[in-house]
Amino acid sequence: MKDHPFFKELDKISKKIDQLNKLLLGRPDKISKKEIIDNDEFVKLLNISSGTAANWRDQGKIAFSQINNKIYYKMVDVNKMLKANYKTPKSA
């Protein structure tokens, strides 16, 4: 029964979710384990420029807090943004 195509696809999806969890939670710098990160950590975590981060804030793609000139993000909001923009691959 486990050879059925449905179960094979389910297994593939489960493995992909595990890989994503490892990427988000298993980073060597442990940034993703924090509740709040600053803008420098945010751009490093997502491998984006500070300009891209500013554009995302201006477009309302990511929630943030600003105290004077310092920007902070909740990891909950970072994960929410990633989930909201997740695209599943199209099967060939």
N, CA, C and O atoms as CSV, one atom per row, in Angstrom:
chain,resi,resn,atom,element,x,y,z
A,1,MET,N,N,0.818,-1.197,0.000
A,1,MET,CA,C,0.000,0.000,0.000
A,1,MET,C,C,0.861,1.262,0.000
A,1,MET,O,O,0.466,2.273,-0.580
A,2,LYS,N,N,2.032,1.219,0.641
A,2,LYS,CA,C,2.909,2.386,0.685
A,2,LYS,C,C,3.555,2.669,-0.671
A,2,LYS,O,O,4.182,3.713,-0.853
A,3,ASP,N,N,3.403,1.745,-1.621
A,3,ASP,CA,C,3.911,1.969,-2.968
A,3,ASP,C,C,2.936,2.787,-3.805
A,3,ASP,O,O,3.241,3.151,-4.941
A,4,HIS,N,N,1.787,3.069,-3.257
A,4,HIS,CA,C,0.779,3.841,-3.966
A,4,HIS,C,C,1.317,5.254,-4.221
A,4,HIS,O,O,1.954,5.821,-3.333
A,5,PRO,N,N,1.084,5.844,-5.408
A,5,PRO,CA,C,1.602,7.175,-5.743
A,5,PRO,C,C,1.241,8.263,-4.726
A,5,PRO,O,O,2.030,9.178,-4.487
A,6,PHE,N,N,0.064,8.163,-4.139
A,6,PHE,CA,C,-0.342,9.153,-3.131
A,6,PHE,C,C,0.621,9.169,-1.959
A,6,PHE,O,O,1.043,10.234,-1.509
A,7,PHE,N,N,0.970,7.987,-1.463
A,7,PHE,CA,C,1.858,7.904,-0.306
A,7,PHE,C,C,3.282,8.324,-0.663
A,7,PHE,O,O,3.996,8.876,0.174
A,8,LYS,N,N,3.694,8.065,-1.900
A,8,LYS,CA,C,5.016,8.508,-2.343
A,8,LYS,C,C,5.082,10.039,-2.373
A,8,LYS,O,O,6.069,10.629,-1.935
A,9,GLU,N,N,4.029,10.678,-2.891
A,9,GLU,CA,C,3.979,12.139,-2.927
A,9,GLU,C,C,3.934,12.721,-1.521
A,9,GLU,O,O,4.586,13.726,-1.237
A,10,LEU,N,N,3.174,12.094,-0.652
A,10,LEU,CA,C,3.086,12.536,0.738
A,10,LEU,C,C,4.454,12.473,1.412
A,10,LEU,O,O,4.823,13.363,2.178
A,11,ASP,N,N,5.188,11.427,1.123
A,11,ASP,CA,C,6.533,11.273,1.675
A,11,ASP,C,C,7.464,12.371,1.151
A,11,ASP,O,O,8.272,12.910,1.906
A,12,LYS,N,N,7.354,12.700,-0.137
A,12,LYS,CA,C,8.172,13.765,-0.716
A,12,LYS,C,C,7.873,15.100,-0.038
A,12,LYS,O,O,8.788,15.851,0.299
A,13,ILE,N,N,6.605,15.386,0.155
A,13,ILE,CA,C,6.199,16.640,0.795
A,13,ILE,C,C,6.732,16.701,2.225
A,13,ILE,O,O,7.222,17.739,2.669
A,14,SER,N,N,6.635,15.602,2.927
A,14,SER,CA,C,7.125,15.549,4.303
A,14,SER,C,C,8.630,15.818,4.359
A,14,SER,O,O,9.106,16.527,5.245
A,15,LYS,N,N,9.371,15.251,3.414
A,15,LYS,CA,C,10.824,15.469,3.378
A,15,LYS,C,C,11.151,16.915,3.059
A,15,LYS,O,O,12.100,17.466,3.615
A,16,LYS,N,N,10.384,17.542,2.174
A,16,LYS,CA,C,10.618,18.947,1.834
A,16,LYS,C,C,10.348,19.843,3.039
A,16,LYS,O,O,11.091,20.794,3.281
A,17,ILE,N,N,9.305,19.551,3.787
A,17,ILE,CA,C,8.996,20.331,4.991
A,17,ILE,C,C,10.122,20.183,6.011
A,17,ILE,O,O,10.521,21.159,6.646
A,18,ASP,N,N,10.631,18.969,6.167
A,18,ASP,CA,C,11.761,18.758,7.077
A,18,ASP,C,C,12.981,19.566,6.644
A,18,ASP,O,O,13.676,20.141,7.482
A,19,GLN,N,N,13.241,19.611,5.339
A,19,GLN,CA,C,14.378,20.394,4.831
A,19,GLN,C,C,14.197,21.879,5.121
A,19,GLN,O,O,15.141,22.557,5.524
A,20,LEU,N,N,12.984,22.380,4.916
A,20,LEU,CA,C,12.714,23.793,5.199
A,20,LEU,C,C,12.881,24.105,6.684
A,20,LEU,O,O,13.435,25.143,7.047
A,21,ASN,N,N,12.401,23.205,7.539
A,21,ASN,CA,C,12.563,23.407,8.982
A,21,ASN,C,C,14.030,23.450,9.364
A,21,ASN,O,O,14.430,24.260,10.200
A,22,LYS,N,N,14.838,22.587,8.760
A,22,LYS,CA,C,16.271,22.584,9.056
A,22,LYS,C,C,16.911,23.889,8.601
A,22,LYS,O,O,17.776,24.433,9.288
A,23,LEU,N,N,16.485,24.393,7.437
A,23,LEU,CA,C,17.034,25.662,6.959
A,23,LEU,C,C,16.661,26.810,7.877
A,23,LEU,O,O,17.495,27.665,8.175
A,24,LEU,N,N,15.412,26.836,8.329
A,24,LEU,CA,C,14.955,27.941,9.178
A,24,LEU,C,C,15.455,27.836,10.607
A,24,LEU,O,O,15.815,28.845,11.213
A,25,LEU,N,N,15.482,26.635,11.149
A,25,LEU,CA,C,15.810,26.470,12.564
A,25,LEU,C,C,17.221,25.978,12.822
A,25,LEU,O,O,17.722,26.105,13.939
A,26,GLY,N,N,17.867,25.423,11.818
A,26,GLY,CA,C,19.168,24.809,12.037
A,26,GLY,C,C,20.333,25.623,11.526
A,26,GLY,O,O,21.406,25.073,11.276
A,27,ARG,N,N,20.147,26.930,11.365
A,27,ARG,CA,C,21.239,27.766,10.871
A,27,ARG,C,C,22.371,27.784,11.887
A,27,ARG,O,O,22.126,27.843,13.092
A,28,PRO,N,N,23.607,27.733,11.406
A,28,PRO,CA,C,24.749,27.706,12.324
A,28,PRO,C,C,24.865,28.949,13.201
A,28,PRO,O,O,25.382,28.867,14.315
A,29,ASP,N,N,24.393,30.098,12.719
A,29,ASP,CA,C,24.523,31.316,13.510
A,29,ASP,C,C,23.407,31.468,14.535
A,29,ASP,O,O,23.440,32.390,15.350
A,30,LYS,N,N,22.428,30.585,14.507
A,30,LYS,CA,C,21.331,30.536,15.481
A,30,LYS,C,C,20.439,31.762,15.444
A,30,LYS,O,O,19.676,31.983,16.385
A,31,ILE,N,N,20.508,32.568,14.392
A,31,ILE,CA,C,19.666,33.771,14.321
A,31,ILE,C,C,18.199,33.395,14.430
A,31,ILE,O,O,17.426,34.068,15.112
A,32,SER,N,N,17.812,32.305,13.748
A,32,SER,CA,C,16.400,31.951,13.689
A,32,SER,C,C,15.832,31.504,15.030
A,32,SER,O,O,14.614,31.376,15.156
A,33,LYS,N,N,16.665,31.264,16.031
A,33,LYS,CA,C,16.187,30.848,17.348
A,33,LYS,C,C,15.789,32.052,18.204
A,33,LYS,O,O,15.165,31.888,19.252
A,34,LYS,N,N,16.140,33.233,17.769
A,34,LYS,CA,C,15.805,34.441,18.518
A,34,LYS,C,C,14.358,34.835,18.260
A,34,LYS,O,O,13.793,34.509,17.217
A,35,GLU,N,N,13.770,35.529,19.207
A,35,GLU,CA,C,12.413,36.039,19.031
A,35,GLU,C,C,12.410,37.336,18.241
A,35,GLU,O,O,11.505,37.586,17.446
A,36,ILE,N,N,13.431,38.165,18.464
A,36,ILE,CA,C,13.522,39.459,17.796
A,36,ILE,C,C,14.916,39.597,17.198
A,36,ILE,O,O,15.918,39.273,17.835
A,37,ILE,N,N,14.957,40.089,15.947
A,37,ILE,CA,C,16.240,40.329,15.292
A,37,ILE,C,C,16.263,41.760,14.773
A,37,ILE,O,O,15.218,42.359,14.519
A,38,ASP,N,N,17.471,42.299,14.618
A,38,ASP,CA,C,17.576,43.645,14.056
A,38,ASP,C,C,17.707,43.557,12.534
A,38,ASP,O,O,17.738,42.461,11.973
A,39,ASN,N,N,17.783,44.698,11.877
A,39,ASN,CA,C,17.807,44.728,10.418
A,39,ASN,C,C,19.046,44.034,9.850
A,39,ASN,O,O,18.960,43.369,8.818
A,40,ASP,N,N,20.200,44.183,10.518
A,40,ASP,CA,C,21.417,43.521,10.037
A,40,ASP,C,C,21.252,42.005,10.031
A,40,ASP,O,O,21.642,41.333,9.076
A,41,GLU,N,N,20.673,41.473,11.101
A,41,GLU,CA,C,20.443,40.024,11.174
A,41,GLU,C,C,19.415,39.581,10.137
A,41,GLU,O,O,19.543,38.508,9.548
A,42,PHE,N,N,18.392,40.413,9.915
A,42,PHE,CA,C,17.342,40.107,8.940
A,42,PHE,C,C,17.913,39.974,7.534
A,42,PHE,O,O,17.612,39.013,6.828
A,43,VAL,N,N,18.738,40.939,7.125
A,43,VAL,CA,C,19.289,40.881,5.767
A,43,VAL,C,C,20.266,39.719,5.612
A,43,VAL,O,O,20.359,39.129,4.535
A,44,LYS,N,N,20.995,39.384,6.675
A,44,LYS,CA,C,21.894,38.230,6.625
A,44,LYS,C,C,21.105,36.928,6.560
A,44,LYS,O,O,21.452,36.020,5.805
A,45,LEU,N,N,20.051,36.845,7.350
A,45,LEU,CA,C,19.234,35.636,7.410
A,45,LEU,C,C,18.627,35.312,6.050
A,45,LEU,O,O,18.628,34.156,5.627
A,46,LEU,N,N,18.110,36.327,5.367
A,46,LEU,CA,C,17.443,36.106,4.086
A,46,LEU,C,C,18.345,36.359,2.889
A,46,LEU,O,O,17.921,36.210,1.743
A,47,ASN,N,N,19.587,36.743,3.152
A,47,ASN,CA,C,20.561,36.990,2.091
A,47,ASN,C,C,20.031,38.030,1.093
A,47,ASN,O,O,20.025,37.810,-0.119
A,48,ILE,N,N,19.590,39.161,1.639
A,48,ILE,CA,C,19.056,40.259,0.825
A,48,ILE,C,C,19.827,41.533,1.163
A,48,ILE,O,O,20.574,41.575,2.140
A,49,SER,N,N,19.644,42.551,0.361
A,49,SER,CA,C,20.285,43.838,0.636
A,49,SER,C,C,19.430,44.640,1.619
A,49,SER,O,O,18.252,44.345,1.823
A,50,SER,N,N,20.041,45.648,2.215
A,50,SER,CA,C,19.268,46.501,3.126
A,50,SER,C,C,18.220,47.292,2.343
A,50,SER,O,O,17.170,47.637,2.886
A,51,GLY,N,N,18.498,47.578,1.076
A,51,GLY,CA,C,17.513,48.250,0.227
A,51,GLY,C,C,16.283,47.394,-0.010
A,51,GLY,O,O,15.159,47.896,0.003
A,52,THR,N,N,16.493,46.095,-0.228
A,52,THR,CA,C,15.369,45.167,-0.402
A,52,THR,C,C,14.541,45.114,0.877
A,52,THR,O,O,13.311,45.132,0.827
A,53,ALA,N,N,15.216,45.050,2.021
A,53,ALA,CA,C,14.501,45.033,3.300
A,53,ALA,C,C,13.665,46.304,3.453
A,53,ALA,O,O,12.522,46.243,3.905
A,54,ALA,N,N,14.230,47.452,3.079
A,54,ALA,CA,C,13.498,48.718,3.168
A,54,ALA,C,C,12.291,48.711,2.228
A,54,ALA,O,O,11.213,49.181,2.592
A,55,ASN,N,N,12.478,48.175,1.015
A,55,ASN,CA,C,11.352,48.077,0.073
A,55,ASN,C,C,10.240,47.202,0.636
A,55,ASN,O,O,9.064,47.552,0.537
A,56,TRP,N,N,10.604,46.071,1.224
A,56,TRP,CA,C,9.601,45.171,1.798
A,56,TRP,C,C,8.845,45.856,2.926
A,56,TRP,O,O,7.633,45.683,3.054
A,57,ARG,N,N,9.551,46.637,3.750
A,57,ARG,CA,C,8.879,47.382,4.826
A,57,ARG,C,C,7.924,48.408,4.234
A,57,ARG,O,O,6.775,48.520,4.663
A,58,ASP,N,N,8.411,49.164,3.236
A,58,ASP,CA,C,7.581,50.202,2.599
A,58,ASP,C,C,6.343,49.614,1.927
A,58,ASP,O,O,5.283,50.240,1.914
A,59,GLN,N,N,6.481,48.406,1.368
A,59,GLN,CA,C,5.372,47.747,0.680
A,59,GLN,C,C,4.444,47.003,1.637
A,59,GLN,O,O,3.420,46.461,1.222
A,60,GLY,N,N,4.805,46.980,2.914
A,60,GLY,CA,C,3.975,46.292,3.899
A,60,GLY,C,C,4.106,44.783,3.858
A,60,GLY,O,O,3.226,44.076,4.348
A,61,LYS,N,N,5.196,44.271,3.280
A,61,LYS,CA,C,5.393,42.818,3.191
A,61,LYS,C,C,5.864,42.218,4.515
A,61,LYS,O,O,5.661,41.031,4.773
A,62,ILE,N,N,6.491,43.044,5.346
A,62,ILE,CA,C,7.015,42.549,6.626
A,62,ILE,C,C,6.707,43.582,7.713
A,62,ILE,O,O,6.915,44.782,7.531
A,63,ALA,N,N,6.214,43.089,8.831
A,63,ALA,CA,C,5.969,43.956,9.990
A,63,ALA,C,C,7.307,44.251,10.673
A,63,ALA,O,O,8.221,43.427,10.653
A,64,PHE,N,N,7.404,45.429,11.271
A,64,PHE,CA,C,8.644,45.806,11.945
A,64,PHE,C,C,8.374,46.852,13.003
A,64,PHE,O,O,7.308,47.466,13.044
A,65,SER,N,N,9.362,47.038,13.854
A,65,SER,CA,C,9.344,48.117,14.841
A,65,SER,C,C,10.541,48.997,14.577
A,65,SER,O,O,11.606,48.512,14.196
A,66,GLN,N,N,10.372,50.287,14.777
A,66,GLN,CA,C,11.487,51.208,14.617
A,66,GLN,C,C,11.622,52.047,15.871
A,66,GLN,O,O,10.666,52.681,16.319
A,67,ILE,N,N,12.815,52.042,16.429
A,67,ILE,CA,C,13.144,52.868,17.578
A,67,ILE,C,C,14.316,53.737,17.142
A,67,ILE,O,O,15.422,53.244,16.917
A,68,ASN,N,N,14.057,55.038,17.027
A,68,ASN,CA,C,15.018,55.975,16.431
A,68,ASN,C,C,15.382,55.468,15.041
A,68,ASN,O,O,14.500,55.338,14.193
A,69,ASN,N,N,16.640,55.182,14.787
A,69,ASN,CA,C,17.059,54.713,13.463
A,69,ASN,C,C,17.234,53.202,13.393
A,69,ASN,O,O,17.688,52.683,12.373
A,70,LYS,N,N,16.888,52.496,14.445
A,70,LYS,CA,C,17.104,51.047,14.507
A,70,LYS,C,C,15.808,50.316,14.168
A,70,LYS,O,O,14.744,50.649,14.689
A,71,ILE,N,N,15.906,49.306,13.283
A,71,ILE,CA,C,14.756,48.506,12.841
A,71,ILE,C,C,14.844,47.125,13.474
A,71,ILE,O,O,15.918,46.525,13.533
A,72,TYR,N,N,13.696,46.622,13.949
A,72,TYR,CA,C,13.615,45.296,14.555
A,72,TYR,C,C,12.466,44.500,13.935
A,72,TYR,O,O,11.453,45.067,13.524
A,73,TYR,N,N,12.640,43.186,13.874
A,73,TYR,CA,C,11.610,42.288,13.353
A,73,TYR,C,C,11.374,41.169,14.356
A,73,TYR,O,O,12.302,40.722,15.029
A,74,LYS,N,N,10.127,40.720,14.452
A,74,LYS,CA,C,9.818,39.521,15.228
A,74,LYS,C,C,9.993,38.328,14.288
A,74,LYS,O,O,9.563,38.377,13.136
A,75,MET,N,N,10.615,37.274,14.770
A,75,MET,CA,C,10.793,36.082,13.939
A,75,MET,C,C,9.448,35.492,13.540
A,75,MET,O,O,9.329,34.879,12.479
A,76,VAL,N,N,8.441,35.671,14.376
A,76,VAL,CA,C,7.096,35.211,14.029
A,76,VAL,C,C,6.642,35.893,12.737
A,76,VAL,O,O,6.042,35.254,11.872
A,77,ASP,N,N,6.928,37.190,12.610
A,77,ASP,CA,C,6.536,37.933,11.412
A,77,ASP,C,C,7.372,37.527,10.197
A,77,ASP,O,O,6.863,37.483,9.077
A,78,VAL,N,N,8.650,37.231,10.419
A,78,VAL,CA,C,9.502,36.763,9.318
A,78,VAL,C,C,8.957,35.444,8.781
A,78,VAL,O,O,8.817,35.272,7.570
A,79,ASN,N,N,8.651,34.519,9.678
A,79,ASN,CA,C,8.108,33.218,9.258
A,79,ASN,C,C,6.741,33.377,8.595
A,79,ASN,O,O,6.426,32.663,7.643
A,80,LYS,N,N,5.932,34.309,9.095
A,80,LYS,CA,C,4.619,34.567,8.504
A,80,LYS,C,C,4.774,35.066,7.066
A,80,LYS,O,O,4.039,34.640,6.175
A,81,MET,N,N,5.738,35.976,6.842
A,81,MET,CA,C,5.989,36.490,5.500
A,81,MET,C,C,6.445,35.373,4.565
A,81,MET,O,O,5.996,35.290,3.421
A,82,LEU,N,N,7.344,34.510,5.058
A,82,LEU,CA,C,7.829,33.408,4.232
A,82,LEU,C,C,6.696,32.445,3.879
A,82,LEU,O,O,6.610,31.982,2.742
A,83,LYS,N,N,5.835,32.143,4.838
A,83,LYS,CA,C,4.707,31.252,4.566
A,83,LYS,C,C,3.735,31.883,3.576
A,83,LYS,O,O,3.224,31.202,2.687
A,84,ALA,N,N,3.478,33.173,3.727
A,84,ALA,CA,C,2.523,33.857,2.848
A,84,ALA,C,C,3.013,33.915,1.409
A,84,ALA,O,O,2.208,34.009,0.483
A,85,ASN,N,N,4.324,33.860,1.212
A,85,ASN,CA,C,4.893,33.952,-0.132
A,85,ASN,C,C,5.430,32.620,-0.637
A,85,ASN,O,O,6.151,32.579,-1.634
A,86,TYR,N,N,5.083,31.534,0.042
A,86,TYR,CA,C,5.563,30.214,-0.353
A,86,TYR,C,C,4.835,29.751,-1.602
A,86,TYR,O,O,3.607,29.787,-1.682
A,87,LYS,N,N,5.618,29.317,-2.565
A,87,LYS,CA,C,5.058,28.793,-3.818
A,87,LYS,C,C,5.492,27.344,-3.967
A,87,LYS,O,O,6.678,27.026,-3.887
A,88,THR,N,N,4.527,26.482,-4.181
A,88,THR,CA,C,4.877,25.078,-4.381
A,88,THR,C,C,5.363,24.885,-5.812
A,88,THR,O,O,4.879,25.549,-6.729
A,89,PRO,N,N,6.315,23.980,-6.005
A,89,PRO,CA,C,6.825,23.755,-7.358
A,89,PRO,C,C,5.764,23.109,-8.237
A,89,PRO,O,O,4.961,22.299,-7.774
A,90,LYS,N,N,5.773,23.478,-9.504
A,90,LYS,CA,C,4.854,22.880,-10.456
A,90,LYS,C,C,5.424,21.542,-10.894
A,90,LYS,O,O,6.604,21.443,-11.229
A,91,SER,N,N,4.592,20.522,-10.892
A,91,SER,CA,C,5.068,19.201,-11.292
A,91,SER,C,C,5.257,19.175,-12.804
A,91,SER,O,O,4.522,19.811,-13.560
A,92,ALA,N,N,6.255,18.426,-13.211
A,92,ALA,CA,C,6.584,18.360,-14.642
A,92,ALA,C,C,5.639,17.454,-15.394
A,92,ALA,O,O,5.777,17.287,-16.606
